[in-house]
Amino acid sequence: MSTTTEKMTPFTETEFRETLRELPPSAKLVAKVLETDAPLSQGQLAEASLLPDRTVRYALNRLEESELVESRYSFTDARKQVYFLSD
């Protein structure tokens, strides 16, 4: 998983949209939820998107591989990761 200590290449809005266009619908939905309600844990994303946990996990992996999403440890529960869109 990515952490905020890694430096990711910033995307322009057009590059972000083009990269997202190539991903599966579940990744697009997760990105849309994060656009309005970040940072969220995997469980919160599953609840907000109405997708199964396994599908959210797959979507997050695809988004992280594409460097569209970053993660960090939650300030409220250090055992959990929270996810947000890359800047």
C-alpha positions as CSV (number, residue, x, y, z in Angstrom):
1,M,0.0,0.0,0.0
2,S,1.1,3.5,-0.6
3,T,1.9,5.9,2.2
4,T,2.0,9.7,2.2
5,T,5.8,9.5,2.5
6,E,6.1,8.3,-1.1
7,K,6.1,11.1,-3.6
8,M,3.5,10.6,-6.4
9,T,3.4,12.5,-9.6
10,P,0.6,15.0,-9.6
11,F,-2.1,14.6,-12.3
12,T,-3.8,17.3,-14.2
13,E,-7.6,17.1,-14.3
14,T,-7.4,15.7,-17.8
15,E,-4.7,13.1,-17.0
16,F,-6.7,12.1,-13.9
17,R,-9.9,11.6,-16.0
18,E,-8.1,9.7,-18.8
19,T,-6.4,7.4,-16.3
20,L,-9.7,6.8,-14.5
21,R,-11.5,6.1,-17.7
22,E,-9.3,3.0,-18.2
23,L,-10.3,1.5,-14.9
24,P,-13.3,-0.8,-14.0
25,P,-16.6,0.7,-12.9
26,S,-16.0,-0.2,-9.3
27,A,-12.8,1.9,-9.2
28,K,-14.7,4.8,-10.8
29,L,-17.4,4.7,-8.1
30,V,-14.8,4.5,-5.3
31,A,-13.0,7.5,-6.8
32,K,-16.3,9.4,-7.0
33,V,-17.1,8.7,-3.3
34,L,-13.5,9.8,-2.3
35,E,-14.0,12.9,-4.4
36,T,-16.8,14.0,-2.0
37,D,-16.0,12.3,1.3
38,A,-12.3,11.7,1.7
39,P,-10.5,10.4,3.7
40,L,-12.4,7.1,4.2
41,S,-11.4,3.7,5.4
42,Q,-12.1,0.6,3.3
43,G,-15.2,-0.2,5.4
44,Q,-16.5,3.3,5.1
45,L,-16.0,3.2,1.4
46,A,-17.9,-0.1,1.2
47,E,-20.8,1.4,3.1
48,A,-20.9,4.6,1.1
49,S,-20.6,3.0,-2.3
50,L,-22.8,0.0,-1.4
51,L,-20.1,-2.3,-2.9
52,P,-18.9,-5.5,-1.2
53,D,-15.7,-5.2,0.8
54,R,-13.8,-7.4,-1.7
55,T,-14.9,-5.2,-4.6
56,V,-13.8,-2.1,-2.8
57,R,-10.4,-3.7,-2.0
58,Y,-10.0,-4.6,-5.7
59,A,-11.0,-1.0,-6.7
60,L,-8.5,0.5,-4.2
61,N,-5.7,-1.7,-5.5
62,R,-6.4,-0.6,-9.1
63,L,-6.6,3.1,-8.1
64,E,-3.3,2.8,-6.1
65,E,-1.5,1.1,-8.9
66,S,-2.6,3.9,-11.2
67,E,-1.4,6.4,-8.5
68,L,-4.9,8.0,-8.4
69,V,-5.4,7.2,-4.7
70,E,-3.0,7.5,-1.7
71,S,-3.4,6.1,1.8
72,R,-2.2,6.9,5.3
73,Y,-2.9,5.6,8.8
74,S,-6.1,6.9,10.4
75,F,-5.6,9.5,13.1
76,T,-8.5,8.0,15.1
77,D,-7.5,4.4,14.7
78,A,-3.8,3.7,13.8
79,R,-4.7,0.1,12.9
80,K,-6.7,1.3,9.9
81,Q,-5.7,2.9,6.6
82,V,-7.7,5.7,5.1
83,Y,-7.8,6.6,1.5
84,F,-7.9,9.9,-0.4
85,L,-7.4,11.0,-4.0
86,S,-3.9,12.0,-5.0
87,D,-3.2,15.7,-5.4
